[in-house]
Amino acid sequence: MSDRLDELERRIDELRAGVRRAMRARDGGAARGLRAELRAAERAWDALVGGEQPEEPAARTVPLVTVREQVHQGLRLLGATAQPRLVVAVSEAFLGGTIRSAQLTSLRRDEERSFRSAPFGRPYYLCAALTDRLSPARGLLTLSTWPLERRVVGPLSPRVDFLTCAIAVAGREQADPRAARLLLRMARNIPGATDGSLGPPDPDRVIAAARAELAVHAPRDTRDRAELARRAARQLDDVARLFGAATLSTIKKEYAT
């Protein structure tokens, strides 16, 4: 019992230190996860002192990679703006990720609060894509380190980004069954990417089909995005360039001044 108590007490001290580090870094997602683990460890300590058998989940360790970094890795793999559920699927299939979609709900808000309190204090920020109104696009994640042209979305951008993501997924080794299932789901939405069978698609065929469609849409999308990026650079401040303007009237007011 003494050894188990010593182990839990060391774990509690480590978790408390981890929470403090996450709070100093203003990483709200990591702090919440660490606090949940801390509460579980403290419950296990109380149970052991009271002569009860602690629950096994209390002994789990905190993932070495935070949710924030897992999302960052997933977006970098995809190379384009993406919906949270696609980021989660890619993280699980290729990066050993443990993200749950619910964990992404407040992530962008945490990123914006961190940026406002210490602008450019982090190497990167997770932010929303910008619409043609220069407001945050609902349900589309992007990276602050990408140029504006990649972080704005015009009429054709969702399709172009989907095709870009499909090429990235098809270009990775499909060793995990989840990767093969993800590629199949994506291939079914690309004309000519499958042969109509129920088996896994040929990655080379998926890439060829996606590139063929990209050749049709990419030139117009590139022009649209370049124009939106010029507007964003001209009209928005640093915060809004990353997280979007609240309303169109806000943009006009700021631009008028």
C-alpha positions, 0 to 999 in steps of 0.5 A: 500500500505504501508503494502505491501511495508513494506512486500516486503522490508523485503522480499528483505532484507531476500533474499539478506541475503540468497544470501550472505549465499549461496555464502559463502557456495559456493552453486551455485544452491541455490544462483541462485534460491534465486537471481531469487526470489530476482529479482522478489521481486524487480520487484514487489516493483518497480511496487507497487511504480509506482502504478501498480499491482505486479505480484502474483508470486513475493510473492512466498517464496523460498523453505526451502530445496535447490535443492542440499539437495533435490537431496541428499535426493533422492539419500539417499532414492534410495541407489544407483547411479541413473540418474537425471530424476529418482532422480527428480521423486523420490523426487517428489513422496516421498519427496515433491520435487520441482526439475526440471531436468534443475536445475541439469545441472550444479550442479555437476560442482558447487560441484567440484568447491566448493570441489577444493576451500575448500576440505571436507568443506561440510558434503557431495558432489554430484558427478558423478559415476566413469567408468572403466576408472575412468572418470566421468560416464555421467548422473549418480549421486552419493554421496561422503559419499558412499564408493568407491565400491558404486561410481564406475560402472562396466559392470553390475552396471547399472542393479544392481543399477536399481534393488536396486533403484526399491527395495527402491521405492517398499519398500516405501508407495505408497500413492502419485499417482506419486509413484505408476506410478513410481513403475509401470514404473520400474516394467515393466523393471523387469521380473516377477515383474508384472502380465501383468495387467494395474493396479499398481504392487504389491510392494512385487512382485516387490521386490521379482522379483528384488531380484531374478535378483540381486542374479544372477548379484550381485556377479560378480558386487561386484567383478568388483566394488571392483577391480575398487575401488582398482584402484581408491584408488591407482591411483586417488587424492582426487578430482578425487576420487569424480569427476573422472579423465579427461582422461585415459592418465591423470591417467597414468601420475599421477600414473607414478609420 
